[in-house]
Amino acid sequence: MTPEHRLALIIETIGALQIGAPVSKGRVTLILEPWPDLFYDAMEREGEGWVNLLQAAAARIERTLK
């Protein structure tokens, strides 16, 4: 998955979480797979708790794209 595609999925997933749409743990862990620290935290959280992890992943992607 390219960084751009991963970033698009992160943005889409955060939006879904913010409106209360169901998001699977599998989707979130797949998105966070490149960052073990975020991945393991996602295993312990659910729903709104994932937003911060996804935001951290997006920031990491944006730094690499610059």
MDAnalysis code that builds the backbone (N, CA, C; Angstrom):
import MDAnalysis as mda
import numpy as np

u = mda.Universe.empty(198, n_residues=66, atom_resindex=np.repeat(np.arange(66), 3), trajectory=True)
u.add_TopologyAttr("name", ["N", "CA", "C"] * 66)
u.add_TopologyAttr("resid", np.arange(1, 67))
u.add_TopologyAttr("resname", ["MET", "THR", "PRO", "GLU", "HIS", "ARG", "LEU", "ALA", "LEU", "ILE", "ILE", "GLU", "THR", "ILE", "GLY", "ALA", "LEU", "GLN", "ILE", "GLY", "ALA", "PRO", "VAL", "SER", "LYS", "GLY", "ARG", "VAL", "THR", "LEU", "ILE", "LEU", "GLU", "PRO", "TRP", "PRO", "ASP", "LEU", "PHE", "TYR", "ASP", "ALA", "MET", "GLU", "ARG", "GLU", "GLY", "GLU", "GLY", "TRP", "VAL", "ASN", "LEU", "LEU", "GLN", "ALA", "ALA", "ALA", "ALA", "ARG", "ILE", "GLU", "ARG", "THR", "LEU", "LYS"])
u.atoms.positions = np.array([
    [0.849, -1.165, 0.000],
    [0.000, 0.000, 0.000],
    [0.902, 1.238, 0.000],
    [0.620, 2.140, -0.888],
    [1.437, 3.356, -0.964],
    [1.107, 4.278, 0.219],
    [2.041, 5.147, 0.579],
    [1.759, 6.089, 1.673],
    [0.535, 6.963, 1.388],
    [0.369, 7.359, 0.140],
    [-0.774, 8.188, -0.221],
    [-2.098, 7.446, -0.027],
    [-2.115, 6.173, -0.429],
    [-3.320, 5.359, -0.259],
    [-3.601, 5.122, 1.217],
    [-2.559, 4.830, 1.989],
    [-2.711, 4.623, 3.425],
    [-3.259, 5.895, 4.083],
    [-2.757, 7.061, 3.672],
    [-3.230, 8.331, 4.225],
    [-4.707, 8.541, 3.883],
    [-5.098, 8.211, 2.669],
    [-6.513, 8.335, 2.279],
    [-7.393, 7.417, 3.129],
    [-6.937, 6.206, 3.384],
    [-7.690, 5.288, 4.240],
    [-7.787, 5.801, 5.666],
    [-6.719, 6.397, 6.160],
    [-6.735, 6.956, 7.505],
    [-7.772, 8.065, 7.603],
    [-7.768, 8.961, 6.642],
    [-8.719, 10.080, 6.650],
    [-10.151, 9.562, 6.585],
    [-10.394, 8.587, 5.730],
    [-11.717, 7.994, 5.590],
    [-12.156, 7.307, 6.892],
    [-11.242, 6.598, 7.511],
    [-11.549, 5.869, 8.741],
    [-11.816, 6.820, 9.899],
    [-11.025, 7.871, 10.019],
    [-11.260, 8.860, 11.074],
    [-12.644, 9.485, 10.888],
    [-12.985, 9.830, 9.669],
    [-14.310, 10.396, 9.396],
    [-15.427, 9.449, 9.802],
    [-15.266, 8.169, 9.493],
    [-16.280, 7.178, 9.852],
    [-16.412, 7.061, 11.371],
    [-15.286, 7.043, 12.061],
    [-15.328, 6.961, 13.522],
    [-15.998, 8.185, 14.133],
    [-15.741, 9.346, 13.576],
    [-16.296, 10.575, 14.128],
    [-17.813, 10.668, 13.973],
    [-18.351, 10.035, 12.944],
    [-19.809, 10.056, 12.779],
    [-20.474, 8.833, 13.416],
    [-19.675, 7.954, 13.998],
    [-20.219, 6.796, 14.694],
    [-20.464, 5.577, 13.831],
    [-19.936, 5.571, 12.622],
    [-20.085, 4.406, 11.748],
    [-19.206, 3.267, 12.270],
    [-19.647, 2.031, 12.088],
    [-18.837, 0.910, 12.556],
    [-17.564, 0.758, 11.714],
    [-16.453, 0.549, 12.399],
    [-15.163, 0.334, 11.747],
    [-14.565, -0.917, 12.369],
    [-14.084, -1.822, 11.547],
    [-13.548, -3.073, 12.077],
    [-12.142, -2.898, 12.630],
    [-11.842, -3.698, 13.636],
    [-10.510, -3.703, 14.228],
    [-9.486, -4.134, 13.174],
    [-9.885, -5.043, 12.281],
    [-8.995, -5.505, 11.221],
    [-8.561, -4.385, 10.296],
    [-9.491, -3.505, 9.958],
    [-9.160, -2.366, 9.092],
    [-8.146, -1.455, 9.770],
    [-8.401, -1.147, 11.042],
    [-7.516, -0.241, 11.773],
    [-6.127, -0.859, 11.936],
    [-6.065, -2.128, 12.296],
    [-4.752, -2.752, 12.476],
    [-4.012, -2.882, 11.146],
    [-4.732, -3.100, 10.059],
    [-4.090, -3.146, 8.742],
    [-3.469, -1.796, 8.396],
    [-4.202, -0.725, 8.664],
    [-3.692, 0.616, 8.387],
    [-2.462, 0.914, 9.235],
    [-2.479, 0.468, 10.496],
    [-1.399, 0.798, 11.439],
    [-0.254, -0.211, 11.436],
    [-0.315, -1.205, 10.592],
    [0.684, -2.274, 10.559],
    [2.142, -1.789, 10.463],
    [2.454, -0.741, 9.692],
    [3.863, -0.317, 9.597],
    [4.448, 0.260, 10.887],
    [3.604, 0.581, 11.854],
    [4.084, 1.191, 13.108],
    [3.688, 0.287, 14.273],
    [4.590, -0.588, 14.703],
    [4.257, -1.551, 15.765],
    [3.727, -0.903, 17.044],
    [4.252, 0.251, 17.417],
    [3.771, 0.888, 18.642],
    [2.296, 1.262, 18.533],
    [1.895, 1.799, 17.396],
    [0.496, 2.166, 17.185],
    [-0.375, 0.924, 16.989],
    [0.166, -0.053, 16.284],
    [-0.551, -1.304, 16.022],
    [-0.942, -1.986, 17.329],
    [0.013, -2.131, 18.249],
    [-0.271, -2.821, 19.507],
    [-1.221, -2.025, 20.393],
    [-1.130, -0.712, 20.354],
    [-2.094, 0.105, 21.094],
    [-3.502, -0.070, 20.531],
    [-3.619, -0.215, 19.218],
    [-4.923, -0.392, 18.577],
    [-5.577, -1.701, 19.001],
    [-4.774, -2.698, 19.301],
    [-5.317, -3.988, 19.729],
    [-6.032, -3.851, 21.072],
    [-5.625, -2.889, 21.883],
    [-6.212, -2.704, 23.208],
    [-7.361, -1.712, 23.224],
    [-7.542, -0.951, 22.152],
    [-8.574, 0.093, 22.098],
    [-9.659, -0.287, 21.112],
    [-10.731, 0.486, 21.148],
    [-11.819, 0.308, 20.177],
    [-12.474, 1.649, 19.904],
    [-13.083, 1.776, 18.759],
    [-13.883, 2.941, 18.409],
    [-13.138, 4.263, 18.474],
    [-13.654, 5.186, 19.253],
    [-13.081, 6.526, 19.348],
    [-11.627, 6.498, 19.826],
    [-11.236, 5.489, 20.540],
    [-9.855, 5.372, 20.997],
    [-8.860, 5.216, 19.860],
    [-9.357, 4.833, 18.707],
    [-8.484, 4.667, 17.540],
    [-8.148, 5.988, 16.857],
    [-8.947, 7.006, 17.075],
    [-8.755, 8.264, 16.352],
    [-7.360, 8.835, 16.601],
    [-6.925, 8.880, 17.836],
    [-5.596, 9.428, 18.143],
    [-4.489, 8.614, 17.487],
    [-4.643, 7.310, 17.471],
    [-3.635, 6.458, 16.840],
    [-3.584, 6.712, 15.335],
    [-4.735, 6.847, 14.727],
    [-4.789, 7.118, 13.290],
    [-4.226, 8.499, 12.962],
    [-4.489, 9.474, 13.824],
    [-3.932, 10.812, 13.620],
    [-2.410, 10.782, 13.723],
    [-1.882, 9.999, 14.662],
    [-0.431, 9.874, 14.796],
    [0.167, 9.232, 13.546],
    [-0.498, 8.229, 13.012],
    [-0.019, 7.574, 11.791],
    [-0.049, 8.546, 10.613],
    [-1.110, 9.343, 10.512],
    [-1.204, 10.323, 9.433],
    [-0.069, 11.335, 9.517],
    [0.245, 11.776, 10.728],
    [1.360, 12.734, 10.894],
    [2.680, 12.106, 10.463],
    [2.872, 10.840, 10.772],
    [4.108, 10.162, 10.364],
    [4.197, 10.054, 8.843],
    [3.086, 9.755, 8.212],
    [3.066, 9.668, 6.742],
    [3.371, 11.031, 6.135],
    [2.711, 12.068, 6.645],
    [2.904, 13.399, 6.090],
    [4.364, 13.846, 6.221],
    [5.028, 13.475, 7.303],
    [6.445, 13.827, 7.447],
    [7.304, 13.132, 6.396],
    [6.978, 11.891, 6.066],
    [7.764, 11.163, 5.075],
    [7.485, 11.663, 3.657],
    [6.293, 12.206, 3.427],
    [5.944, 12.687, 2.088],
    [6.563, 14.045, 1.766],
    [6.981, 14.776, 2.790],
    [7.542, 16.129, 2.554],
    [8.944, 16.069, 2.043],
])
